[in-house]
Amino acid sequence: MSEFHVPGMKCQRCVSKIVETVKTRDREAIVVADPSVGHLSIDSPLAAEQFEDIISDLGYRITRKP
C-alpha cells in the first residue's frame, strides 16, 4: 500500500478525478482519500512512483508518506 499527501485535493470532485485516473492504470486498485487532510492511500501492486507521476500530471502536488 502506498500512502500520499496531496494538499490540493480538497473536495469530492478532486477525489473523483484522482480515483478515475488511478483506475486507468490499475482497475483493481483500492483507493481511499480524505480530502479534509489531503490523505490518499492506494492499494495496488504497481509502484508508488507510477501513481506519483499520473497524479502530478493532473496538476496536484503529491508527496509520498514514509
CHARMM internal coordinates of N, CA and C (Angstrom, degrees):
IC EDIT
DIST 1 N 1 CA 1.4464
DIST 1 CA 1 C 1.5214
ANGL 1 N 1 CA 1 C 107.99
DIST 1 C 2 N 1.3242
ANGL 1 CA 1 C 2 N 115.38
DIHE 1 N 1 CA 1 C 2 N 139.58
DIST 2 N 2 CA 1.4571
ANGL 1 C 2 N 2 CA 122.03
DIHE 1 CA 1 C 2 N 2 CA 178.58
DIST 2 CA 2 C 1.5185
ANGL 2 N 2 CA 2 C 108.95
DIHE 1 C 2 N 2 CA 2 C -110.80
DIST 2 C 3 N 1.3212
ANGL 2 CA 2 C 3 N 115.53
DIHE 2 N 2 CA 2 C 3 N 135.69
DIST 3 N 3 CA 1.4613
ANGL 2 C 3 N 3 CA 122.30
DIHE 2 CA 2 C 3 N 3 CA -179.77
DIST 3 CA 3 C 1.5232
ANGL 3 N 3 CA 3 C 108.66
DIHE 2 C 3 N 3 CA 3 C -115.31
DIST 3 C 4 N 1.3409
ANGL 3 CA 3 C 4 N 115.94
DIHE 3 N 3 CA 3 C 4 N 134.91
DIST 4 N 4 CA 1.4571
ANGL 3 C 4 N 4 CA 120.83
DIHE 3 CA 3 C 4 N 4 CA -177.40
DIST 4 CA 4 C 1.5183
ANGL 4 N 4 CA 4 C 111.52
DIHE 3 C 4 N 4 CA 4 C -134.24
DIST 4 C 5 N 1.3341
ANGL 4 CA 4 C 5 N 114.52
DIHE 4 N 4 CA 4 C 5 N 158.78
DIST 5 N 5 CA 1.4579
ANGL 4 C 5 N 5 CA 121.81
DIHE 4 CA 4 C 5 N 5 CA 169.54
DIST 5 CA 5 C 1.5255
ANGL 5 N 5 CA 5 C 106.21
DIHE 4 C 5 N 5 CA 5 C -114.19
DIST 5 C 6 N 1.3333
ANGL 5 CA 5 C 6 N 116.00
DIHE 5 N 5 CA 5 C 6 N 122.81
DIST 6 N 6 CA 1.4589
ANGL 5 C 6 N 6 CA 122.64
DIHE 5 CA 5 C 6 N 6 CA -178.96
DIST 6 CA 6 C 1.5367
ANGL 6 N 6 CA 6 C 106.67
DIHE 5 C 6 N 6 CA 6 C -126.07
DIST 6 C 7 N 1.3363
ANGL 6 CA 6 C 7 N 117.82
DIHE 6 N 6 CA 6 C 7 N 86.95
DIST 7 N 7 CA 1.4642
ANGL 6 C 7 N 7 CA 120.10
DIHE 6 CA 6 C 7 N 7 CA -173.23
DIST 7 CA 7 C 1.5314
ANGL 7 N 7 CA 7 C 114.52
DIHE 6 C 7 N 7 CA 7 C -63.00
DIST 7 C 8 N 1.3203
ANGL 7 CA 7 C 8 N 118.88
DIHE 7 N 7 CA 7 C 8 N -25.20
DIST 8 N 8 CA 1.4643
ANGL 7 C 8 N 8 CA 120.88
DIHE 7 CA 7 C 8 N 8 CA -179.63
DIST 8 CA 8 C 1.5161
ANGL 8 N 8 CA 8 C 114.60
DIHE 7 C 8 N 8 CA 8 C -82.61
DIST 8 C 9 N 1.3269
ANGL 8 CA 8 C 9 N 117.17
DIHE 8 N 8 CA 8 C 9 N -5.95
DIST 9 N 9 CA 1.4661
ANGL 8 C 9 N 9 CA 122.09
DIHE 8 CA 8 C 9 N 9 CA 179.85
DIST 9 CA 9 C 1.5283
ANGL 9 N 9 CA 9 C 107.34
DIHE 8 C 9 N 9 CA 9 C -85.25
DIST 9 C 10 N 1.3411
ANGL 9 CA 9 C 10 N 116.29
DIHE 9 N 9 CA 9 C 10 N 92.61
DIST 10 N 10 CA 1.4629
ANGL 9 C 10 N 10 CA 119.54
DIHE 9 CA 9 C 10 N 10 CA -171.31
DIST 10 CA 10 C 1.5174
ANGL 10 N 10 CA 10 C 115.18
DIHE 9 C 10 N 10 CA 10 C -116.79
DIST 10 C 11 N 1.3283
ANGL 10 CA 10 C 11 N 117.39
DIHE 10 N 10 CA 10 C 11 N -2.32
DIST 11 N 11 CA 1.4623
ANGL 10 C 11 N 11 CA 118.91
DIHE 10 CA 10 C 11 N 11 CA -177.76
DIST 11 CA 11 C 1.5292
ANGL 11 N 11 CA 11 C 110.05
DIHE 10 C 11 N 11 CA 11 C -145.05
DIST 11 C 12 N 1.3060
ANGL 11 CA 11 C 12 N 115.33
DIHE 11 N 11 CA 11 C 12 N 171.05
DIST 12 N 12 CA 1.4643
ANGL 11 C 12 N 12 CA 120.41
DIHE 11 CA 11 C 12 N 12 CA -178.83
DIST 12 CA 12 C 1.5224
ANGL 12 N 12 CA 12 C 111.62
DIHE 11 C 12 N 12 CA 12 C -65.55
DIST 12 C 13 N 1.3142
ANGL 12 CA 12 C 13 N 116.92
DIHE 12 N 12 CA 12 C 13 N -32.19
DIST 13 N 13 CA 1.4762
ANGL 12 C 13 N 13 CA 119.76
DIHE 12 CA 12 C 13 N 13 CA 177.74
DIST 13 CA 13 C 1.5329
ANGL 13 N 13 CA 13 C 110.19
DIHE 12 C 13 N 13 CA 13 C -63.21
DIST 13 C 14 N 1.3452
ANGL 13 CA 13 C 14 N 116.31
DIHE 13 N 13 CA 13 C 14 N -41.34
DIST 14 N 14 CA 1.4641
ANGL 13 C 14 N 14 CA 120.46
DIHE 13 CA 13 C 14 N 14 CA 176.90
DIST 14 CA 14 C 1.5298
ANGL 14 N 14 CA 14 C 110.46
DIHE 13 C 14 N 14 CA 14 C -62.04
DIST 14 C 15 N 1.3209
ANGL 14 CA 14 C 15 N 115.86
DIHE 14 N 14 CA 14 C 15 N -44.90
DIST 15 N 15 CA 1.4645
ANGL 14 C 15 N 15 CA 120.97
DIHE 14 CA 14 C 15 N 15 CA 179.49
DIST 15 CA 15 C 1.5249
ANGL 15 N 15 CA 15 C 110.08
DIHE 14 C 15 N 15 CA 15 C -59.45
DIST 15 C 16 N 1.3168
ANGL 15 CA 15 C 16 N 117.33
DIHE 15 N 15 CA 15 C 16 N -46.83
DIST 16 N 16 CA 1.4660
ANGL 15 C 16 N 16 CA 121.22
DIHE 15 CA 15 C 16 N 16 CA -179.30
DIST 16 CA 16 C 1.5210
ANGL 16 N 16 CA 16 C 111.35
DIHE 15 C 16 N 16 CA 16 C -59.85
DIST 16 C 17 N 1.3114
ANGL 16 CA 16 C 17 N 116.46
DIHE 16 N 16 CA 16 C 17 N -42.60
DIST 17 N 17 CA 1.4639
ANGL 16 C 17 N 17 CA 121.55
DIHE 16 CA 16 C 17 N 17 CA -179.86
DIST 17 CA 17 C 1.5321
ANGL 17 N 17 CA 17 C 110.46
DIHE 16 C 17 N 17 CA 17 C -62.22
DIST 17 C 18 N 1.3200
ANGL 17 CA 17 C 18 N 116.39
DIHE 17 N 17 CA 17 C 18 N -44.19
DIST 18 N 18 CA 1.4660
ANGL 17 C 18 N 18 CA 120.83
DIHE 17 CA 17 C 18 N 18 CA -179.83
DIST 18 CA 18 C 1.5288
ANGL 18 N 18 CA 18 C 110.84
DIHE 17 C 18 N 18 CA 18 C -67.68
DIST 18 C 19 N 1.3209
ANGL 18 CA 18 C 19 N 117.28
DIHE 18 N 18 CA 18 C 19 N -45.26
DIST 19 N 19 CA 1.4621
ANGL 18 C 19 N 19 CA 120.92
DIHE 18 CA 18 C 19 N 19 CA -179.71
DIST 19 CA 19 C 1.5288
ANGL 19 N 19 CA 19 C 110.64
DIHE 18 C 19 N 19 CA 19 C -60.83
DIST 19 C 20 N 1.3149
ANGL 19 CA 19 C 20 N 117.42
DIHE 19 N 19 CA 19 C 20 N -45.72
DIST 20 N 20 CA 1.4705
ANGL 19 C 20 N 20 CA 120.48
DIHE 19 CA 19 C 20 N 20 CA 178.99
DIST 20 CA 20 C 1.5194
ANGL 20 N 20 CA 20 C 111.46
DIHE 19 C 20 N 20 CA 20 C -59.43
DIST 20 C 21 N 1.3218
ANGL 20 CA 20 C 21 N 116.35
DIHE 20 N 20 CA 20 C 21 N -40.54
DIST 21 N 21 CA 1.4650
ANGL 20 C 21 N 21 CA 120.46
DIHE 20 CA 20 C 21 N 21 CA -179.58
DIST 21 CA 21 C 1.5219
ANGL 21 N 21 CA 21 C 111.00
DIHE 20 C 21 N 21 CA 21 C -68.46
DIST 21 C 22 N 1.3194
ANGL 21 CA 21 C 22 N 117.47
DIHE 21 N 21 CA 21 C 22 N -42.65
DIST 22 N 22 CA 1.4656
ANGL 21 C 22 N 22 CA 121.05
DIHE 21 CA 21 C 22 N 22 CA 177.62
DIST 22 CA 22 C 1.5302
ANGL 22 N 22 CA 22 C 109.70
DIHE 21 C 22 N 22 CA 22 C -60.62
DIST 22 C 23 N 1.3150
ANGL 22 CA 22 C 23 N 116.31
DIHE 22 N 22 CA 22 C 23 N -42.19
DIST 23 N 23 CA 1.4748
ANGL 22 C 23 N 23 CA 120.78
DIHE 22 CA 22 C 23 N 23 CA -178.28
DIST 23 CA 23 C 1.5325
ANGL 23 N 23 CA 23 C 112.46
DIHE 22 C 23 N 23 CA 23 C -66.45
DIST 23 C 24 N 1.3371
ANGL 23 CA 23 C 24 N 118.47
DIHE 23 N 23 CA 23 C 24 N -19.92
DIST 24 N 24 CA 1.4669
ANGL 23 C 24 N 24 CA 119.32
DIHE 23 CA 23 C 24 N 24 CA 175.49
DIST 24 CA 24 C 1.5209
ANGL 24 N 24 CA 24 C 110.96
DIHE 23 C 24 N 24 CA 24 C -70.12
DIST 24 C 25 N 1.3436
ANGL 24 CA 24 C 25 N 116.80
DIHE 24 N 24 CA 24 C 25 N -25.80
DIST 25 N 25 CA 1.4628
ANGL 24 C 25 N 25 CA 121.27
DIHE 24 CA 24 C 25 N 25 CA 177.73
DIST 25 CA 25 C 1.5149
ANGL 25 N 25 CA 25 C 112.79
DIHE 24 C 25 N 25 CA 25 C -89.20
DIST 25 C 26 N 1.3281
ANGL 25 CA 25 C 26 N 115.54
DIHE 25 N 25 CA 25 C 26 N -36.50
DIST 26 N 26 CA 1.4659
ANGL 25 C 26 N 26 CA 119.88
DIHE 25 CA 25 C 26 N 26 CA -179.33
DIST 26 CA 26 C 1.5244
ANGL 26 N 26 CA 26 C 108.21
DIHE 25 C 26 N 26 CA 26 C -145.62
DIST 26 C 27 N 1.3152
ANGL 26 CA 26 C 27 N 115.97
DIHE 26 N 26 CA 26 C 27 N 101.39
DIST 27 N 27 CA 1.4687
ANGL 26 C 27 N 27 CA 121.28
DIHE 26 CA 26 C 27 N 27 CA -177.15
DIST 27 CA 27 C 1.5196
ANGL 27 N 27 CA 27 C 112.80
DIHE 26 C 27 N 27 CA 27 C -62.21
DIST 27 C 28 N 1.3275
ANGL 27 CA 27 C 28 N 116.99
DIHE 27 N 27 CA 27 C 28 N -24.31
DIST 28 N 28 CA 1.4600
ANGL 27 C 28 N 28 CA 121.68
DIHE 27 CA 27 C 28 N 28 CA -177.25
DIST 28 CA 28 C 1.5365
ANGL 28 N 28 CA 28 C 113.01
DIHE 27 C 28 N 28 CA 28 C -93.10
DIST 28 C 29 N 1.3052
ANGL 28 CA 28 C 29 N 117.61
DIHE 28 N 28 CA 28 C 29 N -2.59
DIST 29 N 29 CA 1.4708
ANGL 28 C 29 N 29 CA 120.99
DIHE 28 CA 28 C 29 N 29 CA -177.58
DIST 29 CA 29 C 1.5280
ANGL 29 N 29 CA 29 C 110.47
DIHE 28 C 29 N 29 CA 29 C -59.85
DIST 29 C 30 N 1.3127
ANGL 29 CA 29 C 30 N 115.17
DIHE 29 N 29 CA 29 C 30 N 142.63
DIST 30 N 30 CA 1.4557
ANGL 29 C 30 N 30 CA 121.24
DIHE 29 CA 29 C 30 N 30 CA 174.00
DIST 30 CA 30 C 1.5206
ANGL 30 N 30 CA 30 C 106.48
DIHE 29 C 30 N 30 CA 30 C -103.35
DIST 30 C 31 N 1.3201
ANGL 30 CA 30 C 31 N 115.32
DIHE 30 N 30 CA 30 C 31 N 118.23
DIST 31 N 31 CA 1.4607
ANGL 30 C 31 N 31 CA 121.27
DIHE 30 CA 30 C 31 N 31 CA -175.37
DIST 31 CA 31 C 1.5274
ANGL 31 N 31 CA 31 C 108.60
DIHE 30 C 31 N 31 CA 31 C -116.21
DIST 31 C 32 N 1.3234
ANGL 31 CA 31 C 32 N 115.55
DIHE 31 N 31 CA 31 C 32 N 127.21
DIST 32 N 32 CA 1.4599
ANGL 31 C 32 N 32 CA 121.55
DIHE 31 CA 31 C 32 N 32 CA 177.50
DIST 32 CA 32 C 1.5221
ANGL 32 N 32 CA 32 C 107.16
DIHE 31 C 32 N 32 CA 32 C -125.39
DIST 32 C 33 N 1.3265
ANGL 32 CA 32 C 33 N 116.08
DIHE 32 N 32 CA 32 C 33 N 127.55
DIST 33 N 33 CA 1.4606
ANGL 32 C 33 N 33 CA 120.06
DIHE 32 CA 32 C 33 N 33 CA -177.69
DIST 33 CA 33 C 1.5190
ANGL 33 N 33 CA 33 C 110.58
DIHE 32 C 33 N 33 CA 33 C -131.37
DIST 33 C 34 N 1.3182
ANGL 33 CA 33 C 34 N 114.87
DIHE 33 N 33 CA 33 C 34 N 143.19
DIST 34 N 34 CA 1.4577
ANGL 33 C 34 N 34 CA 121.77
DIHE 33 CA 33 C 34 N 34 CA 174.17
DIST 34 CA 34 C 1.5239
ANGL 34 N 34 CA 34 C 106.98
DIHE 33 C 34 N 34 CA 34 C -126.77
DIST 34 C 35 N 1.3398
ANGL 34 CA 34 C 35 N 116.62
DIHE 34 N 34 CA 34 C 35 N 94.79
DIST 35 N 35 CA 1.4679
ANGL 34 C 35 N 35 CA 119.13
DIHE 34 CA 34 C 35 N 35 CA -176.04
DIST 35 CA 35 C 1.5220
ANGL 35 N 35 CA 35 C 113.55
DIHE 34 C 35 N 35 CA 35 C -66.66
DIST 35 C 36 N 1.3144
ANGL 35 CA 35 C 36 N 118.41
DIHE 35 N 35 CA 35 C 36 N -19.80
DIST 36 N 36 CA 1.4640
ANGL 35 C 36 N 36 CA 119.79
DIHE 35 CA 35 C 36 N 36 CA -179.41
DIST 36 CA 36 C 1.5299
ANGL 36 N 36 CA 36 C 111.81
DIHE 35 C 36 N 36 CA 36 C -65.12
DIST 36 C 37 N 1.3371
ANGL 36 CA 36 C 37 N 117.18
DIHE 36 N 36 CA 36 C 37 N -25.76
DIST 37 N 37 CA 1.4677
ANGL 36 C 37 N 37 CA 121.22
DIHE 36 CA 36 C 37 N 37 CA 178.21
DIST 37 CA 37 C 1.5205
ANGL 37 N 37 CA 37 C 112.48
DIHE 36 C 37 N 37 CA 37 C -123.74
DIST 37 C 38 N 1.3343
ANGL 37 CA 37 C 38 N 117.51
DIHE 37 N 37 CA 37 C 38 N 2.61
DIST 38 N 38 CA 1.4581
ANGL 37 C 38 N 38 CA 121.49
DIHE 37 CA 37 C 38 N 38 CA 178.72
DIST 38 CA 38 C 1.5206
ANGL 38 N 38 CA 38 C 113.94
DIHE 37 C 38 N 38 CA 38 C 71.32
DIST 38 C 39 N 1.3335
ANGL 38 CA 38 C 39 N 116.69
DIHE 38 N 38 CA 38 C 39 N 28.15
DIST 39 N 39 CA 1.4672
ANGL 38 C 39 N 39 CA 120.96
DIHE 38 CA 38 C 39 N 39 CA -178.77
DIST 39 CA 39 C 1.5282
ANGL 39 N 39 CA 39 C 110.16
DIHE 38 C 39 N 39 CA 39 C -94.15
DIST 39 C 40 N 1.3306
ANGL 39 CA 39 C 40 N 115.02
DIHE 39 N 39 CA 39 C 40 N 135.99
DIST 40 N 40 CA 1.4567
ANGL 39 C 40 N 40 CA 121.64
DIHE 39 CA 39 C 40 N 40 CA 178.29
DIST 40 CA 40 C 1.5193
ANGL 40 N 40 CA 40 C 108.57
DIHE 39 C 40 N 40 CA 40 C -137.40
DIST 40 C 41 N 1.3285
ANGL 40 CA 40 C 41 N 116.58
DIHE 40 N 40 CA 40 C 41 N 128.97
DIST 41 N 41 CA 1.4655
ANGL 40 C 41 N 41 CA 120.10
DIHE 40 CA 40 C 41 N 41 CA 173.02
DIST 41 CA 41 C 1.5145
ANGL 41 N 41 CA 41 C 108.31
DIHE 40 C 41 N 41 CA 41 C -124.64
DIST 41 C 42 N 1.3211
ANGL 41 CA 41 C 42 N 114.06
DIHE 41 N 41 CA 41 C 42 N 140.82
DIST 42 N 42 CA 1.4583
ANGL 41 C 42 N 42 CA 121.21
DIHE 41 CA 41 C 42 N 42 CA -178.68
DIST 42 CA 42 C 1.5182
ANGL 42 N 42 CA 42 C 108.27
DIHE 41 C 42 N 42 CA 42 C -130.53
DIST 42 C 43 N 1.3264
ANGL 42 CA 42 C 43 N 115.91
DIHE 42 N 42 CA 42 C 43 N 119.98
DIST 43 N 43 CA 1.4516
ANGL 42 C 43 N 43 CA 121.76
DIHE 42 CA 42 C 43 N 43 CA 176.74
DIST 43 CA 43 C 1.5247
ANGL 43 N 43 CA 43 C 107.45
DIHE 42 C 43 N 43 CA 43 C -100.04
DIST 43 C 44 N 1.3320
ANGL 43 CA 43 C 44 N 114.95
DIHE 43 N 43 CA 43 C 44 N 106.89
DIST 44 N 44 CA 1.4613
ANGL 43 C 44 N 44 CA 121.11
DIHE 43 CA 43 C 44 N 44 CA -175.78
DIST 44 CA 44 C 1.5241
ANGL 44 N 44 CA 44 C 108.42
DIHE 43 C 44 N 44 CA 44 C -158.98
DIST 44 C 45 N 1.3331
ANGL 44 CA 44 C 45 N 117.37
DIHE 44 N 44 CA 44 C 45 N 150.31
DIST 45 N 45 CA 1.4601
ANGL 44 C 45 N 45 CA 119.22
DIHE 44 CA 44 C 45 N 45 CA 175.70
DIST 45 CA 45 C 1.5320
ANGL 45 N 45 CA 45 C 113.01
DIHE 44 C 45 N 45 CA 45 C -75.23
DIST 45 C 46 N 1.3257
ANGL 45 CA 45 C 46 N 117.33
DIHE 45 N 45 CA 45 C 46 N -9.69
DIST 46 N 46 CA 1.4660
ANGL 45 C 46 N 46 CA 120.18
DIHE 45 CA 45 C 46 N 46 CA 179.62
DIST 46 CA 46 C 1.5218
ANGL 46 N 46 CA 46 C 110.57
DIHE 45 C 46 N 46 CA 46 C -74.18
DIST 46 C 47 N 1.3182
ANGL 46 CA 46 C 47 N 115.73
DIHE 46 N 46 CA 46 C 47 N 156.03
DIST 47 N 47 CA 1.4659
ANGL 46 C 47 N 47 CA 121.76
DIHE 46 CA 46 C 47 N 47 CA -178.63
DIST 47 CA 47 C 1.5251
ANGL 47 N 47 CA 47 C 111.08
DIHE 46 C 47 N 47 CA 47 C -68.39
DIST 47 C 48 N 1.3232
ANGL 47 CA 47 C 48 N 115.53
DIHE 47 N 47 CA 47 C 48 N 142.63
DIST 48 N 48 CA 1.4683
ANGL 47 C 48 N 48 CA 121.81
DIHE 47 CA 47 C 48 N 48 CA 179.92
DIST 48 CA 48 C 1.5244
ANGL 48 N 48 CA 48 C 111.31
DIHE 47 C 48 N 48 CA 48 C -57.86
DIST 48 C 49 N 1.3190
ANGL 48 CA 48 C 49 N 117.35
DIHE 48 N 48 CA 48 C 49 N -33.62
DIST 49 N 49 CA 1.4617
ANGL 48 C 49 N 49 CA 121.07
DIHE 48 CA 48 C 49 N 49 CA -179.21
DIST 49 CA 49 C 1.5247
ANGL 49 N 49 CA 49 C 111.89
DIHE 48 C 49 N 49 CA 49 C -59.33
DIST 49 C 50 N 1.3194
ANGL 49 CA 49 C 50 N 117.04
DIHE 49 N 49 CA 49 C 50 N -34.91
DIST 50 N 50 CA 1.4623
ANGL 49 C 50 N 50 CA 120.43
DIHE 49 CA 49 C 50 N 50 CA 179.03
DIST 50 CA 50 C 1.5191
ANGL 50 N 50 CA 50 C 110.64
DIHE 49 C 50 N 50 CA 50 C -62.57
DIST 50 C 51 N 1.3233
ANGL 50 CA 50 C 51 N 116.59
DIHE 50 N 50 CA 50 C 51 N -40.72
DIST 51 N 51 CA 1.4566
ANGL 50 C 51 N 51 CA 120.27
DIHE 50 CA 50 C 51 N 51 CA 179.75
DIST 51 CA 51 C 1.5252
ANGL 51 N 51 CA 51 C 111.04
DIHE 50 C 51 N 51 CA 51 C -72.78
DIST 51 C 52 N 1.3251
ANGL 51 CA 51 C 52 N 117.18
DIHE 51 N 51 CA 51 C 52 N -36.52
DIST 52 N 52 CA 1.4585
ANGL 51 C 52 N 52 CA 120.18
DIHE 51 CA 51 C 52 N 52 CA 175.95
DIST 52 CA 52 C 1.5293
ANGL 52 N 52 CA 52 C 110.12
DIHE 51 C 52 N 52 CA 52 C -58.32
DIST 52 C 53 N 1.3263
ANGL 52 CA 52 C 53 N 116.13
DIHE 52 N 52 CA 52 C 53 N -44.26
DIST 53 N 53 CA 1.4615
ANGL 52 C 53 N 53 CA 120.62
DIHE 52 CA 52 C 53 N 53 CA -178.91
DIST 53 CA 53 C 1.5220
ANGL 53 N 53 CA 53 C 112.29
DIHE 52 C 53 N 53 CA 53 C -64.17
DIST 53 C 54 N 1.3300
ANGL 53 CA 53 C 54 N 117.72
DIHE 53 N 53 CA 53 C 54 N -48.19
DIST 54 N 54 CA 1.4638
ANGL 53 C 54 N 54 CA 118.56
DIHE 53 CA 53 C 54 N 54 CA -175.57
DIST 54 CA 54 C 1.5225
ANGL 54 N 54 CA 54 C 111.97
DIHE 53 C 54 N 54 CA 54 C -70.77
DIST 54 C 55 N 1.3242
ANGL 54 CA 54 C 55 N 117.63
DIHE 54 N 54 CA 54 C 55 N -32.02
DIST 55 N 55 CA 1.4655
ANGL 54 C 55 N 55 CA 119.98
DIHE 54 CA 54 C 55 N 55 CA 179.31
DIST 55 CA 55 C 1.5258
ANGL 55 N 55 CA 55 C 110.33
DIHE 54 C 55 N 55 CA 55 C -74.82
DIST 55 C 56 N 1.3192
ANGL 55 CA 55 C 56 N 117.50
DIHE 55 N 55 CA 55 C 56 N -38.66
DIST 56 N 56 CA 1.4659
ANGL 55 C 56 N 56 CA 119.06
DIHE 55 CA 55 C 56 N 56 CA 176.60
DIST 56 CA 56 C 1.5291
ANGL 56 N 56 CA 56 C 110.43
DIHE 55 C 56 N 56 CA 56 C -67.76
DIST 56 C 57 N 1.3358
ANGL 56 CA 56 C 57 N 117.63
DIHE 56 N 56 CA 56 C 57 N -30.69
DIST 57 N 57 CA 1.4671
ANGL 56 C 57 N 57 CA 120.63
DIHE 56 CA 56 C 57 N 57 CA 175.17
DIST 57 CA 57 C 1.5313
ANGL 57 N 57 CA 57 C 112.03
DIHE 56 C 57 N 57 CA 57 C -64.18
DIST 57 C 58 N 1.3313
ANGL 57 CA 57 C 58 N 116.93
DIHE 57 N 57 CA 57 C 58 N -22.65
DIST 58 N 58 CA 1.4665
ANGL 57 C 58 N 58 CA 121.03
DIHE 57 CA 57 C 58 N 58 CA 175.84
DIST 58 CA 58 C 1.5261
ANGL 58 N 58 CA 58 C 111.60
DIHE 57 C 58 N 58 CA 58 C -78.20
DIST 58 C 59 N 1.3393
ANGL 58 CA 58 C 59 N 116.26
DIHE 58 N 58 CA 58 C 59 N -10.07
DIST 59 N 59 CA 1.4563
ANGL 58 C 59 N 59 CA 120.48
DIHE 58 CA 58 C 59 N 59 CA 178.94
DIST 59 CA 59 C 1.5163
ANGL 59 N 59 CA 59 C 114.55
DIHE 58 C 59 N 59 CA 59 C 103.27
DIST 59 C 60 N 1.3312
ANGL 59 CA 59 C 60 N 117.40
DIHE 59 N 59 CA 59 C 60 N 8.10
DIST 60 N 60 CA 1.4552
ANGL 59 C 60 N 60 CA 121.57
DIHE 59 CA 59 C 60 N 60 CA 179.36
DIST 60 CA 60 C 1.5202
ANGL 60 N 60 CA 60 C 110.85
DIHE 59 C 60 N 60 CA 60 C -95.80
DIST 60 C 61 N 1.3133
ANGL 60 CA 60 C 61 N 115.99
DIHE 60 N 60 CA 60 C 61 N 141.09
DIST 61 N 61 CA 1.4590
ANGL 60 C 61 N 61 CA 120.26
DIHE 60 CA 60 C 61 N 61 CA 170.08
DIST 61 CA 61 C 1.5209
ANGL 61 N 61 CA 61 C 105.91
DIHE 60 C 61 N 61 CA 61 C -79.54
DIST 61 C 62 N 1.3171
ANGL 61 CA 61 C 62 N 117.11
DIHE 61 N 61 CA 61 C 62 N 135.11
DIST 62 N 62 CA 1.4642
ANGL 61 C 62 N 62 CA 121.09
DIHE 61 CA 61 C 62 N 62 CA -176.22
DIST 62 CA 62 C 1.5124
ANGL 62 N 62 CA 62 C 109.54
DIHE 61 C 62 N 62 CA 62 C -140.69
DIST 62 C 63 N 1.3202
ANGL 62 CA 62 C 63 N 116.55
DIHE 62 N 62 CA 62 C 63 N 136.40
DIST 63 N 63 CA 1.4559
ANGL 62 C 63 N 63 CA 121.42
DIHE 62 CA 62 C 63 N 63 CA 174.12
DIST 63 CA 63 C 1.5222
ANGL 63 N 63 CA 63 C 108.51
DIHE 62 C 63 N 63 CA 63 C -131.44
DIST 63 C 64 N 1.3077
ANGL 63 CA 63 C 64 N 115.33
DIHE 63 N 63 CA 63 C 64 N 144.70
DIST 64 N 64 CA 1.4619
ANGL 63 C 64 N 64 CA 120.69
DIHE 63 CA 63 C 64 N 64 CA 179.41
DIST 64 CA 64 C 1.5206
ANGL 64 N 64 CA 64 C 109.49
DIHE 63 C 64 N 64 CA 64 C -83.41
DIST 64 C 65 N 1.3123
ANGL 64 CA 64 C 65 N 115.51
DIHE 64 N 64 CA 64 C 65 N 137.37
DIST 65 N 65 CA 1.4618
ANGL 64 C 65 N 65 CA 120.63
DIHE 64 CA 64 C 65 N 65 CA 175.87
DIST 65 CA 65 C 1.5137
ANGL 65 N 65 CA 65 C 108.59
DIHE 64 C 65 N 65 CA 65 C -88.68
DIST 65 C 66 N 1.3312
ANGL 65 CA 65 C 66 N 116.63
DIHE 65 N 65 CA 65 C 66 N 140.69
DIST 66 N 66 CA 1.4734
ANGL 65 C 66 N 66 CA 119.33
DIHE 65 CA 65 C 66 N 66 CA -179.95
DIST 66 CA 66 C 1.5176
ANGL 66 N 66 CA 66 C 111.67
DIHE 65 C 66 N 66 CA 66 C -68.56
END
COOR INIT
IC SEED 1 N 1 CA 1 C
IC BUILD
